[in-house]
Amino acid sequence: MLRLFAQLPRTYFRLNVEQGMQGMKLSEWERLSKVEAHTAQYLRRKEVDEKLALLGKTITAPKARLTIEQLGTEEDHL
């Protein structure tokens, strides 16, 4: 997805806790406190805070229309 939207800034945002969640299954709800701790640590990072601020500005700004032609196909971006 990141490659697909590379030429369309402020269109695609990915928030992803990179560390501490590997191998954790959705069925392991009893480990929810670990998920919460790793997520809170991720959200405290400066670059994540900046991304969230930009995301907030983007979703509250007037919306532009994105056509299917602007999206292209994955082959166009390889």
mmCIF file of the N, C-alpha and C atoms, coordinates in Angstrom:
data_MODEL
# 
_entry.id   MODEL 
# 
loop_
_atom_site.group_PDB 
_atom_site.id 
_atom_site.type_symbol 
_atom_site.label_atom_id 
_atom_site.label_alt_id 
_atom_site.label_comp_id 
_atom_site.label_asym_id 
_atom_site.label_entity_id 
_atom_site.label_seq_id 
_atom_site.pdbx_PDB_ins_code 
_atom_site.Cartn_x 
_atom_site.Cartn_y 
_atom_site.Cartn_z 
_atom_site.occupancy 
_atom_site.B_iso_or_equiv 
_atom_site.pdbx_formal_charge 
_atom_site.auth_seq_id 
_atom_site.auth_comp_id 
_atom_site.auth_asym_id 
_atom_site.auth_atom_id 
_atom_site.pdbx_PDB_model_num 
ATOM 1   N N  . MET A 1 1  ? 0.816   -1.185  0.000   1.00 0.00 ? 1  MET A N  1 
ATOM 2   C CA . MET A 1 1  ? 0.000   0.000   0.000   1.00 0.00 ? 1  MET A CA 1 
ATOM 3   C C  . MET A 1 1  ? 0.866   1.258   0.000   1.00 0.00 ? 1  MET A C  1 
ATOM 4   N N  . LEU A 1 2  ? 1.941   1.230   0.762   1.00 0.00 ? 2  LEU A N  1 
ATOM 5   C CA . LEU A 1 2  ? 2.807   2.404   0.840   1.00 0.00 ? 2  LEU A CA 1 
ATOM 6   C C  . LEU A 1 2  ? 3.355   2.773   -0.536  1.00 0.00 ? 2  LEU A C  1 
ATOM 7   N N  . ARG A 1 3  ? 3.784   1.768   -1.299  1.00 0.00 ? 3  ARG A N  1 
ATOM 8   C CA . ARG A 1 3  ? 4.279   2.040   -2.658  1.00 0.00 ? 3  ARG A CA 1 
ATOM 9   C C  . ARG A 1 3  ? 3.173   2.565   -3.549  1.00 0.00 ? 3  ARG A C  1 
ATOM 10  N N  . LEU A 1 4  ? 1.986   2.008   -3.428  1.00 0.00 ? 4  LEU A N  1 
ATOM 11  C CA . LEU A 1 4  ? 0.865   2.398   -4.269  1.00 0.00 ? 4  LEU A CA 1 
ATOM 12  C C  . LEU A 1 4  ? 0.510   3.872   -4.083  1.00 0.00 ? 4  LEU A C  1 
ATOM 13  N N  . PHE A 1 5  ? 0.602   4.357   -2.870  1.00 0.00 ? 5  PHE A N  1 
ATOM 14  C CA . PHE A 1 5  ? 0.230   5.736   -2.572  1.00 0.00 ? 5  PHE A CA 1 
ATOM 15  C C  . PHE A 1 5  ? 1.438   6.675   -2.444  1.00 0.00 ? 5  PHE A C  1 
ATOM 16  N N  . ALA A 1 6  ? 2.617   6.229   -2.828  1.00 0.00 ? 6  ALA A N  1 
ATOM 17  C CA . ALA A 1 6  ? 3.836   7.024   -2.673  1.00 0.00 ? 6  ALA A CA 1 
ATOM 18  C C  . ALA A 1 6  ? 3.748   8.369   -3.383  1.00 0.00 ? 6  ALA A C  1 
ATOM 19  N N  . GLN A 1 7  ? 3.079   8.434   -4.512  1.00 0.00 ? 7  GLN A N  1 
ATOM 20  C CA . GLN A 1 7  ? 2.972   9.681   -5.280  1.00 0.00 ? 7  GLN A CA 1 
ATOM 21  C C  . GLN A 1 7  ? 1.769   10.521  -4.854  1.00 0.00 ? 7  GLN A C  1 
ATOM 22  N N  . LEU A 1 8  ? 1.042   10.068  -3.859  1.00 0.00 ? 8  LEU A N  1 
ATOM 23  C CA . LEU A 1 8  ? -0.154  10.771  -3.384  1.00 0.00 ? 8  LEU A CA 1 
ATOM 24  C C  . LEU A 1 8  ? -0.001  11.057  -1.892  1.00 0.00 ? 8  LEU A C  1 
ATOM 25  N N  . PRO A 1 9  ? 0.779   12.084  -1.548  1.00 0.00 ? 9  PRO A N  1 
ATOM 26  C CA . PRO A 1 9  ? 1.012   12.361  -0.122  1.00 0.00 ? 9  PRO A CA 1 
ATOM 27  C C  . PRO A 1 9  ? -0.282  12.670  0.621   1.00 0.00 ? 9  PRO A C  1 
ATOM 28  N N  . ARG A 1 10 ? -0.269  12.336  1.894   1.00 0.00 ? 10 ARG A N  1 
ATOM 29  C CA . ARG A 1 10 ? -1.414  12.569  2.784   1.00 0.00 ? 10 ARG A CA 1 
ATOM 30  C C  . ARG A 1 10 ? -2.666  11.824  2.341   1.00 0.00 ? 10 ARG A C  1 
ATOM 31  N N  . THR A 1 11 ? -2.457  10.673  1.691   1.00 0.00 ? 11 THR A N  1 
ATOM 32  C CA . THR A 1 11 ? -3.577  9.841   1.260   1.00 0.00 ? 11 THR A CA 1 
ATOM 33  C C  . THR A 1 11 ? -3.615  8.534   2.042   1.00 0.00 ? 11 THR A C  1 
ATOM 34  N N  . TYR A 1 12 ? -2.464  7.988   2.359   1.00 0.00 ? 12 TYR A N  1 
ATOM 35  C CA . TYR A 1 12 ? -2.370  6.704   3.060   1.00 0.00 ? 12 TYR A CA 1 
ATOM 36  C C  . TYR A 1 12 ? -1.484  6.879   4.284   1.00 0.00 ? 12 TYR A C  1 
ATOM 37  N N  . PHE A 1 13 ? -1.980  6.450   5.433   1.00 0.00 ? 13 PHE A N  1 
ATOM 38  C CA . PHE A 1 13 ? -1.220  6.489   6.677   1.00 0.00 ? 13 PHE A CA 1 
ATOM 39  C C  . PHE A 1 13 ? -1.216  5.093   7.279   1.00 0.00 ? 13 PHE A C  1 
ATOM 40  N N  . ARG A 1 14 ? -0.077  4.662   7.756   1.00 0.00 ? 14 ARG A N  1 
ATOM 41  C CA . ARG A 1 14 ? 0.006   3.364   8.424   1.00 0.00 ? 14 ARG A CA 1 
ATOM 42  C C  . ARG A 1 14 ? 0.567   3.582   9.825   1.00 0.00 ? 14 ARG A C  1 
ATOM 43  N N  . LEU A 1 15 ? -0.182  3.128   10.798  1.00 0.00 ? 15 LEU A N  1 
ATOM 44  C CA . LEU A 1 15 ? 0.254   3.151   12.193  1.00 0.00 ? 15 LEU A CA 1 
ATOM 45  C C  . LEU A 1 15 ? 0.414   1.693   12.602  1.00 0.00 ? 15 LEU A C  1 
ATOM 46  N N  . ASN A 1 16 ? 1.614   1.333   13.012  1.00 0.00 ? 16 ASN A N  1 
ATOM 47  C CA . ASN A 1 16 ? 1.901   -0.062  13.248  1.00 0.00 ? 16 ASN A CA 1 
ATOM 48  C C  . ASN A 1 16 ? 2.904   -0.219  14.385  1.00 0.00 ? 16 ASN A C  1 
ATOM 49  N N  . VAL A 1 17 ? 2.507   -0.888  15.442  1.00 0.00 ? 17 VAL A N  1 
ATOM 50  C CA . VAL A 1 17 ? 3.412   -1.174  16.548  1.00 0.00 ? 17 VAL A CA 1 
ATOM 51  C C  . VAL A 1 17 ? 4.397   -2.223  16.042  1.00 0.00 ? 17 VAL A C  1 
ATOM 52  N N  . GLU A 1 18 ? 5.670   -1.822  15.907  1.00 0.00 ? 18 GLU A N  1 
ATOM 53  C CA . GLU A 1 18 ? 6.651   -2.714  15.286  1.00 0.00 ? 18 GLU A CA 1 
ATOM 54  C C  . GLU A 1 18 ? 7.236   -3.748  16.240  1.00 0.00 ? 18 GLU A C  1 
ATOM 55  N N  . GLN A 1 19 ? 7.429   -3.397  17.499  1.00 0.00 ? 19 GLN A N  1 
ATOM 56  C CA . GLN A 1 19 ? 8.101   -4.294  18.434  1.00 0.00 ? 19 GLN A CA 1 
ATOM 57  C C  . GLN A 1 19 ? 7.173   -4.750  19.549  1.00 0.00 ? 19 GLN A C  1 
ATOM 58  N N  . GLY A 1 20 ? 7.352   -6.015  19.932  1.00 0.00 ? 20 GLY A N  1 
ATOM 59  C CA . GLY A 1 20 ? 6.622   -6.553  21.065  1.00 0.00 ? 20 GLY A CA 1 
ATOM 60  C C  . GLY A 1 20 ? 5.324   -7.254  20.718  1.00 0.00 ? 20 GLY A C  1 
ATOM 61  N N  . MET A 1 21 ? 4.912   -7.179  19.457  1.00 0.00 ? 21 MET A N  1 
ATOM 62  C CA . MET A 1 21 ? 3.642   -7.779  19.071  1.00 0.00 ? 21 MET A CA 1 
ATOM 63  C C  . MET A 1 21 ? 3.837   -9.026  18.194  1.00 0.00 ? 21 MET A C  1 
ATOM 64  N N  . GLN A 1 22 ? 5.094   -9.330  17.857  1.00 0.00 ? 22 GLN A N  1 
ATOM 65  C CA . GLN A 1 22 ? 5.357   -10.466 17.006  1.00 0.00 ? 22 GLN A CA 1 
ATOM 66  C C  . GLN A 1 22 ? 4.825   -11.751 17.633  1.00 0.00 ? 22 GLN A C  1 
ATOM 67  N N  . GLY A 1 23 ? 4.175   -12.546 16.842  1.00 0.00 ? 23 GLY A N  1 
ATOM 68  C CA . GLY A 1 23 ? 3.692   -13.838 17.309  1.00 0.00 ? 23 GLY A CA 1 
ATOM 69  C C  . GLY A 1 23 ? 2.473   -13.790 18.204  1.00 0.00 ? 23 GLY A C  1 
ATOM 70  N N  . MET A 1 24 ? 1.940   -12.627 18.480  1.00 0.00 ? 24 MET A N  1 
ATOM 71  C CA . MET A 1 24 ? 0.767   -12.516 19.330  1.00 0.00 ? 24 MET A CA 1 
ATOM 72  C C  . MET A 1 24 ? -0.486  -12.754 18.491  1.00 0.00 ? 24 MET A C  1 
ATOM 73  N N  . LYS A 1 25 ? -1.297  -13.684 18.921  1.00 0.00 ? 25 LYS A N  1 
ATOM 74  C CA . LYS A 1 25 ? -2.508  -14.030 18.188  1.00 0.00 ? 25 LYS A CA 1 
ATOM 75  C C  . LYS A 1 25 ? -3.710  -13.287 18.749  1.00 0.00 ? 25 LYS A C  1 
ATOM 76  N N  . LEU A 1 26 ? -4.683  -13.051 17.888  1.00 0.00 ? 26 LEU A N  1 
ATOM 77  C CA . LEU A 1 26 ? -5.903  -12.363 18.328  1.00 0.00 ? 26 LEU A CA 1 
ATOM 78  C C  . LEU A 1 26 ? -6.625  -13.123 19.435  1.00 0.00 ? 26 LEU A C  1 
ATOM 79  N N  . SER A 1 27 ? -6.479  -14.435 19.442  1.00 0.00 ? 27 SER A N  1 
ATOM 80  C CA . SER A 1 27 ? -7.165  -15.244 20.450  1.00 0.00 ? 27 SER A CA 1 
ATOM 81  C C  . SER A 1 27 ? -6.514  -15.142 21.833  1.00 0.00 ? 27 SER A C  1 
ATOM 82  N N  . GLU A 1 28 ? -5.385  -14.489 21.932  1.00 0.00 ? 28 GLU A N  1 
ATOM 83  C CA . GLU A 1 28 ? -4.676  -14.370 23.200  1.00 0.00 ? 28 GLU A CA 1 
ATOM 84  C C  . GLU A 1 28 ? -5.088  -13.101 23.951  1.00 0.00 ? 28 GLU A C  1 
ATOM 85  N N  . TRP A 1 29 ? -6.378  -12.951 24.151  1.00 0.00 ? 29 TRP A N  1 
ATOM 86  C CA . TRP A 1 29 ? -6.922  -11.752 24.792  1.00 0.00 ? 29 TRP A CA 1 
ATOM 87  C C  . TRP A 1 29 ? -6.383  -11.553 26.199  1.00 0.00 ? 29 TRP A C  1 
ATOM 88  N N  . GLU A 1 30 ? -5.947  -12.628 26.848  1.00 0.00 ? 30 GLU A N  1 
ATOM 89  C CA . GLU A 1 30 ? -5.438  -12.493 28.212  1.00 0.00 ? 30 GLU A CA 1 
ATOM 90  C C  . GLU A 1 30 ? -4.119  -11.720 28.242  1.00 0.00 ? 30 GLU A C  1 
ATOM 91  N N  . ARG A 1 31 ? -3.484  -11.538 27.094  1.00 0.00 ? 31 ARG A N  1 
ATOM 92  C CA . ARG A 1 31 ? -2.246  -10.757 27.002  1.00 0.00 ? 31 ARG A CA 1 
ATOM 93  C C  . ARG A 1 31 ? -2.528  -9.311  26.580  1.00 0.00 ? 31 ARG A C  1 
ATOM 94  N N  . LEU A 1 32 ? -3.768  -8.900  26.708  1.00 0.00 ? 32 LEU A N  1 
ATOM 95  C CA . LEU A 1 32 ? -4.178  -7.567  26.290  1.00 0.00 ? 32 LEU A CA 1 
ATOM 96  C C  . LEU A 1 32 ? -3.384  -6.465  26.982  1.00 0.00 ? 32 LEU A C  1 
ATOM 97  N N  . SER A 1 33 ? -2.985  -6.679  28.219  1.00 0.00 ? 33 SER A N  1 
ATOM 98  C CA . SER A 1 33 ? -2.210  -5.656  28.929  1.00 0.00 ? 33 SER A CA 1 
ATOM 99  C C  . SER A 1 33 ? -0.860  -5.437  28.250  1.00 0.00 ? 33 SER A C  1 
ATOM 100 N N  . LYS A 1 34 ? -0.275  -6.490  27.674  1.00 0.00 ? 34 LYS A N  1 
ATOM 101 C CA . LYS A 1 34 ? 0.983   -6.337  26.941  1.00 0.00 ? 34 LYS A CA 1 
ATOM 102 C C  . LYS A 1 34 ? 0.755   -5.557  25.654  1.00 0.00 ? 34 LYS A C  1 
ATOM 103 N N  . VAL A 1 35 ? -0.348  -5.828  24.983  1.00 0.00 ? 35 VAL A N  1 
ATOM 104 C CA . VAL A 1 35 ? -0.699  -5.091  23.773  1.00 0.00 ? 35 VAL A CA 1 
ATOM 105 C C  . VAL A 1 35 ? -0.842  -3.608  24.111  1.00 0.00 ? 35 VAL A C  1 
ATOM 106 N N  . GLU A 1 36 ? -1.534  -3.335  25.188  1.00 0.00 ? 36 GLU A N  1 
ATOM 107 C CA . GLU A 1 36 ? -1.749  -1.953  25.623  1.00 0.00 ? 36 GLU A CA 1 
ATOM 108 C C  . GLU A 1 36 ? -0.421  -1.269  25.945  1.00 0.00 ? 36 GLU A C  1 
ATOM 109 N N  . ALA A 1 37 ? 0.465   -1.950  26.622  1.00 0.00 ? 37 ALA A N  1 
ATOM 110 C CA . ALA A 1 37 ? 1.760   -1.371  26.998  1.00 0.00 ? 37 ALA A CA 1 
ATOM 111 C C  . ALA A 1 37 ? 2.608   -1.076  25.759  1.00 0.00 ? 37 ALA A C  1 
ATOM 112 N N  . HIS A 1 38 ? 2.669   -2.010  24.829  1.00 0.00 ? 38 HIS A N  1 
ATOM 113 C CA . HIS A 1 38 ? 3.459   -1.805  23.603  1.00 0.00 ? 38 HIS A CA 1 
ATOM 114 C C  . HIS A 1 38 ? 2.853   -0.683  22.755  1.00 0.00 ? 38 HIS A C  1 
ATOM 115 N N  . THR A 1 39 ? 1.541   -0.614  22.713  1.00 0.00 ? 39 THR A N  1 
ATOM 116 C CA . THR A 1 39 ? 0.873   0.438   21.941  1.00 0.00 ? 39 THR A CA 1 
ATOM 117 C C  . THR A 1 39 ? 1.134   1.803   22.564  1.00 0.00 ? 39 THR A C  1 
ATOM 118 N N  . ALA A 1 40 ? 1.048   1.900   23.871  1.00 0.00 ? 40 ALA A N  1 
ATOM 119 C CA . ALA A 1 40 ? 1.303   3.171   24.562  1.00 0.00 ? 40 ALA A CA 1 
ATOM 120 C C  . ALA A 1 40 ? 2.745   3.622   24.327  1.00 0.00 ? 40 ALA A C  1 
ATOM 121 N N  . GLN A 1 41 ? 3.681   2.692   24.376  1.00 0.00 ? 41 GLN A N  1 
ATOM 122 C CA . GLN A 1 41 ? 5.089   3.015   24.131  1.00 0.00 ? 41 GLN A CA 1 
ATOM 123 C C  . GLN A 1 41 ? 5.270   3.505   22.686  1.00 0.00 ? 41 GLN A C  1 
ATOM 124 N N  . TYR A 1 42 ? 4.633   2.854   21.743  1.00 0.00 ? 42 TYR A N  1 
ATOM 125 C CA . TYR A 1 42 ? 4.697   3.249   20.329  1.00 0.00 ? 42 TYR A CA 1 
ATOM 126 C C  . TYR A 1 42 ? 4.150   4.664   20.135  1.00 0.00 ? 42 TYR A C  1 
ATOM 127 N N  . LEU A 1 43 ? 3.021   4.955   20.775  1.00 0.00 ? 43 LEU A N  1 
ATOM 128 C CA . LEU A 1 43 ? 2.373   6.260   20.613  1.00 0.00 ? 43 LEU A CA 1 
ATOM 129 C C  . LEU A 1 43 ? 3.166   7.407   21.238  1.00 0.00 ? 43 LEU A C  1 
ATOM 130 N N  . ARG A 1 44 ? 4.105   7.102   22.134  1.00 0.00 ? 44 ARG A N  1 
ATOM 131 C CA . ARG A 1 44 ? 4.927   8.132   22.760  1.00 0.00 ? 44 ARG A CA 1 
ATOM 132 C C  . ARG A 1 44 ? 6.102   8.570   21.877  1.00 0.00 ? 44 ARG A C  1 
ATOM 133 N N  . ARG A 1 45 ? 6.350   7.842   20.802  1.00 0.00 ? 45 ARG A N  1 
ATOM 134 C CA . ARG A 1 45 ? 7.466   8.180   19.918  1.00 0.00 ? 45 ARG A CA 1 
ATOM 135 C C  . ARG A 1 45 ? 7.175   9.482   19.162  1.00 0.00 ? 45 ARG A C  1 
ATOM 136 N N  . LYS A 1 46 ? 8.207   10.321  19.015  1.00 0.00 ? 46 LYS A N  1 
ATOM 137 C CA . LYS A 1 46 ? 8.049   11.629  18.384  1.00 0.00 ? 46 LYS A CA 1 
ATOM 138 C C  . LYS A 1 46 ? 7.536   11.499  16.952  1.00 0.00 ? 46 LYS A C  1 
ATOM 139 N N  . GLU A 1 47 ? 8.100   10.586  16.173  1.00 0.00 ? 47 GLU A N  1 
ATOM 140 C CA . GLU A 1 47 ? 7.687   10.453  14.775  1.00 0.00 ? 47 GLU A CA 1 
ATOM 141 C C  . GLU A 1 47 ? 6.239   9.968   14.642  1.00 0.00 ? 47 GLU A C  1 
ATOM 142 N N  . VAL A 1 48 ? 5.782   9.180   15.592  1.00 0.00 ? 48 VAL A N  1 
ATOM 143 C CA . VAL A 1 48 ? 4.383   8.726   15.577  1.00 0.00 ? 48 VAL A CA 1 
ATOM 144 C C  . VAL A 1 48 ? 3.467   9.887   15.941  1.00 0.00 ? 48 VAL A C  1 
ATOM 145 N N  . ASP A 1 49 ? 3.892   10.693  16.922  1.00 0.00 ? 49 ASP A N  1 
ATOM 146 C CA . ASP A 1 49 ? 3.120   11.873  17.306  1.00 0.00 ? 49 ASP A CA 1 
ATOM 147 C C  . ASP A 1 49 ? 2.980   12.831  16.125  1.00 0.00 ? 49 ASP A C  1 
ATOM 148 N N  . GLU A 1 50 ? 4.063   13.017  15.386  1.00 0.00 ? 50 GLU A N  1 
ATOM 149 C CA . GLU A 1 50 ? 4.021   13.885  14.205  1.00 0.00 ? 50 GLU A CA 1 
ATOM 150 C C  . GLU A 1 50 ? 3.098   13.307  13.123  1.00 0.00 ? 50 GLU A C  1 
ATOM 151 N N  . LYS A 1 51 ? 3.158   11.996  12.936  1.00 0.00 ? 51 LYS A N  1 
ATOM 152 C CA . LYS A 1 51 ? 2.295   11.354  11.941  1.00 0.00 ? 51 LYS A CA 1 
ATOM 153 C C  . LYS A 1 51 ? 0.822   11.481  12.346  1.00 0.00 ? 51 LYS A C  1 
ATOM 154 N N  . LEU A 1 52 ? 0.539   11.331  13.623  1.00 0.00 ? 52 LEU A N  1 
ATOM 155 C CA . LEU A 1 52 ? -0.840  11.469  14.099  1.00 0.00 ? 52 LEU A CA 1 
ATOM 156 C C  . LEU A 1 52 ? -1.346  12.902  13.925  1.00 0.00 ? 52 LEU A C  1 
ATOM 157 N N  . ALA A 1 53 ? -0.470  13.889  14.156  1.00 0.00 ? 53 ALA A N  1 
ATOM 158 C CA . ALA A 1 53 ? -0.854  15.290  13.964  1.00 0.00 ? 53 ALA A CA 1 
ATOM 159 C C  . ALA A 1 53 ? -1.184  15.549  12.492  1.00 0.00 ? 53 ALA A C  1 
ATOM 160 N N  . LEU A 1 54 ? -0.358  15.034  11.590  1.00 0.00 ? 54 LEU A N  1 
ATOM 161 C CA . LEU A 1 54 ? -0.602  15.193  10.159  1.00 0.00 ? 54 LEU A CA 1 
ATOM 162 C C  . LEU A 1 54 ? -1.878  14.469  9.746   1.00 0.00 ? 54 LEU A C  1 
ATOM 163 N N  . LEU A 1 55 ? -2.085  13.293  10.281  1.00 0.00 ? 55 LEU A N  1 
ATOM 164 C CA . LEU A 1 55 ? -3.304  12.535  9.994   1.00 0.00 ? 55 LEU A CA 1 
ATOM 165 C C  . LEU A 1 55 ? -4.535  13.314  10.442  1.00 0.00 ? 55 LEU A C  1 
ATOM 166 N N  . GLY A 1 56 ? -4.477  13.889  11.630  1.00 0.00 ? 56 GLY A N  1 
ATOM 167 C CA . GLY A 1 56 ? -5.592  14.688  12.133  1.00 0.00 ? 56 GLY A CA 1 
ATOM 168 C C  . GLY A 1 56 ? -5.903  15.870  11.234  1.00 0.00 ? 56 GLY A C  1 
ATOM 169 N N  . LYS A 1 57 ? -4.847  16.578  10.793  1.00 0.00 ? 57 LYS A N  1 
ATOM 170 C CA . LYS A 1 57 ? -5.044  17.706  9.880   1.00 0.00 ? 57 LYS A CA 1 
ATOM 171 C C  . LYS A 1 57 ? -5.633  17.234  8.552   1.00 0.00 ? 57 LYS A C  1 
ATOM 172 N N  . THR A 1 58 ? -5.167  16.089  8.083   1.00 0.00 ? 58 THR A N  1 
ATOM 173 C CA . THR A 1 58 ? -5.617  15.572  6.792   1.00 0.00 ? 58 THR A CA 1 
ATOM 174 C C  . THR A 1 58 ? -7.092  15.199  6.818   1.00 0.00 ? 58 THR A C  1 
ATOM 175 N N  . ILE A 1 59 ? -7.546  14.549  7.869   1.00 0.00 ? 59 ILE A N  1 
ATOM 176 C CA . ILE A 1 59 ? -8.943  14.103  7.879   1.00 0.00 ? 59 ILE A CA 1 
ATOM 177 C C  . ILE A 1 59 ? -9.921  15.228  8.191   1.00 0.00 ? 59 ILE A C  1 
ATOM 178 N N  . THR A 1 60 ? -9.412  16.352  8.690   1.00 0.00 ? 60 THR A N  1 
ATOM 179 C CA . THR A 1 60 ? -10.304 17.483  8.953   1.00 0.00 ? 60 THR A CA 1 
ATOM 180 C C  . THR A 1 60 ? -10.264 18.535  7.844   1.00 0.00 ? 60 THR A C  1 
ATOM 181 N N  . ALA A 1 61 ? -9.343  18.375  6.900   1.00 0.00 ? 61 ALA A N  1 
ATOM 182 C CA . ALA A 1 61 ? -9.231  19.310  5.769   1.00 0.00 ? 61 ALA A CA 1 
ATOM 183 C C  . ALA A 1 61 ? -10.289 18.971  4.725   1.00 0.00 ? 61 ALA A C  1 
ATOM 184 N N  . PRO A 1 62 ? -10.623 19.933  3.865   1.00 0.00 ? 62 PRO A N  1 
ATOM 185 C CA . PRO A 1 62 ? -11.560 19.634  2.777   1.00 0.00 ? 62 PRO A CA 1 
ATOM 186 C C  . PRO A 1 62 ? -11.059 18.437  1.968   1.00 0.00 ? 62 PRO A C  1 
ATOM 187 N N  . LYS A 1 63 ? -11.968 17.600  1.580   1.00 0.00 ? 63 LYS A N  1 
ATOM 188 C CA . LYS A 1 63 ? -11.615 16.361  0.900   1.00 0.00 ? 63 LYS A CA 1 
ATOM 189 C C  . LYS A 1 63 ? -11.469 16.559  -0.607  1.00 0.00 ? 63 LYS A C  1 
ATOM 190 N N  . ALA A 1 64 ? -10.376 16.068  -1.140  1.00 0.00 ? 64 ALA A N  1 
ATOM 191 C CA . ALA A 1 64 ? -10.190 16.025  -2.584  1.00 0.00 ? 64 ALA A CA 1 
ATOM 192 C C  . ALA A 1 64 ? -10.661 14.663  -3.067  1.00 0.00 ? 64 ALA A C  1 
ATOM 193 N N  . ARG A 1 65 ? -11.067 14.606  -4.292  1.00 0.00 ? 65 ARG A N  1 
ATOM 194 C CA . ARG A 1 65 ? -11.498 13.326  -4.853  1.00 0.00 ? 65 ARG A CA 1 
ATOM 195 C C  . ARG A 1 65 ? -10.306 12.628  -5.493  1.00 0.00 ? 65 ARG A C  1 
ATOM 196 N N  . LEU A 1 66 ? -10.249 11.339  -5.295  1.00 0.00 ? 66 LEU A N  1 
ATOM 197 C CA . LEU A 1 66 ? -9.186  10.517  -5.837  1.00 0.00 ? 66 LEU A CA 1 
ATOM 198 C C  . LEU A 1 66 ? -9.802  9.582   -6.857  1.00 0.00 ? 66 LEU A C  1 
ATOM 199 N N  . THR A 1 67 ? -9.325  9.660   -8.086  1.00 0.00 ? 67 THR A N  1 
ATOM 200 C CA . THR A 1 67 ? -9.898  8.807   -9.130  1.00 0.00 ? 67 THR A CA 1 
ATOM 201 C C  . THR A 1 67 ? -9.159  7.484   -9.195  1.00 0.00 ? 67 THR A C  1 
ATOM 202 N N  . ILE A 1 68 ? -9.803  6.510   -9.777  1.00 0.00 ? 68 ILE A N  1 
ATOM 203 C CA . ILE A 1 68 ? -9.208  5.188   -9.966  1.00 0.00 ? 68 ILE A CA 1 
ATOM 204 C C  . ILE A 1 68 ? -7.948  5.313   -10.824 1.00 0.00 ? 68 ILE A C  1 
ATOM 205 N N  . GLU A 1 69 ? -7.960  6.216   -11.800 1.00 0.00 ? 69 GLU A N  1 
ATOM 206 C CA . GLU A 1 69 ? -6.799  6.403   -12.661 1.00 0.00 ? 69 GLU A CA 1 
ATOM 207 C C  . GLU A 1 69 ? -5.593  6.919   -11.868 1.00 0.00 ? 69 GLU A C  1 
ATOM 208 N N  . GLN A 1 70 ? -5.841  7.739   -10.871 1.00 0.00 ? 70 GLN A N  1 
ATOM 209 C CA . GLN A 1 70 ? -4.752  8.242   -10.040 1.00 0.00 ? 70 GLN A CA 1 
ATOM 210 C C  . GLN A 1 70 ? -4.122  7.124   -9.220  1.00 0.00 ? 70 GLN A C  1 
ATOM 211 N N  . LEU A 1 71 ? -4.919  6.155   -8.848  1.00 0.00 ? 71 LEU A N  1 
ATOM 212 C CA . LEU A 1 71 ? -4.399  5.032   -8.077  1.00 0.00 ? 71 LEU A CA 1 
ATOM 213 C C  . LEU A 1 71 ? -3.518  4.144   -8.926  1.00 0.00 ? 71 LEU A C  1 
ATOM 214 N N  . GLY A 1 72 ? -3.908  3.932   -10.195 1.00 0.00 ? 72 GLY A N  1 
ATOM 215 C CA . GLY A 1 72 ? -3.132  3.056   -11.071 1.00 0.00 ? 72 GLY A CA 1 
ATOM 216 C C  . GLY A 1 72 ? -3.201  1.623   -10.583 1.00 0.00 ? 72 GLY A C  1 
ATOM 217 N N  . THR A 1 73 ? -2.212  0.867   -10.926 1.00 0.00 ? 73 THR A N  1 
ATOM 218 C CA . THR A 1 73 ? -2.129  -0.530  -10.486 1.00 0.00 ? 73 THR A CA 1 
ATOM 219 C C  . THR A 1 73 ? -0.779  -0.757  -9.844  1.00 0.00 ? 73 THR A C  1 
ATOM 220 N N  . GLU A 1 74 ? -0.645  -1.847  -9.139  1.00 0.00 ? 74 GLU A N  1 
ATOM 221 C CA . GLU A 1 74 ? 0.624   -2.148  -8.471  1.00 0.00 ? 74 GLU A CA 1 
ATOM 222 C C  . GLU A 1 74 ? 1.740   -2.279  -9.490  1.00 0.00 ? 74 GLU A C  1 
ATOM 223 N N  . GLU A 1 75 ? 1.453   -2.815  -10.673 1.00 0.00 ? 75 GLU A N  1 
ATOM 224 C CA . GLU A 1 75 ? 2.476   -2.970  -11.700 1.00 0.00 ? 75 GLU A CA 1 
ATOM 225 C C  . GLU A 1 75 ? 3.053   -1.624  -12.114 1.00 0.00 ? 75 GLU A C  1 
ATOM 226 N N  . ASP A 1 76 ? 2.243   -0.564  -12.078 1.00 0.00 ? 76 ASP A N  1 
ATOM 227 C CA . ASP A 1 76 ? 2.719   0.765   -12.444 1.00 0.00 ? 76 ASP A CA 1 
ATOM 228 C C  . ASP A 1 76 ? 3.817   1.243   -11.505 1.00 0.00 ? 76 ASP A C  1 
ATOM 229 N N  . HIS A 1 77 ? 3.832   0.731   -10.284 1.00 0.00 ? 77 HIS A N  1 
ATOM 230 C CA . HIS A 1 77 ? 4.743   1.233   -9.259  1.00 0.00 ? 77 HIS A CA 1 
ATOM 231 C C  . HIS A 1 77 ? 5.937   0.321   -9.036  1.00 0.00 ? 77 HIS A C  1 
ATOM 232 N N  . LEU A 1 78 ? 6.025   -0.759  -9.770  1.00 0.00 ? 78 LEU A N  1 
ATOM 233 C CA . LEU A 1 78 ? 7.150   -1.686  -9.571  1.00 0.00 ? 78 LEU A CA 1 
ATOM 234 C C  . LEU A 1 78 ? 8.390   -1.248  -10.300 1.00 0.00 ? 78 LEU A C  1 
# 
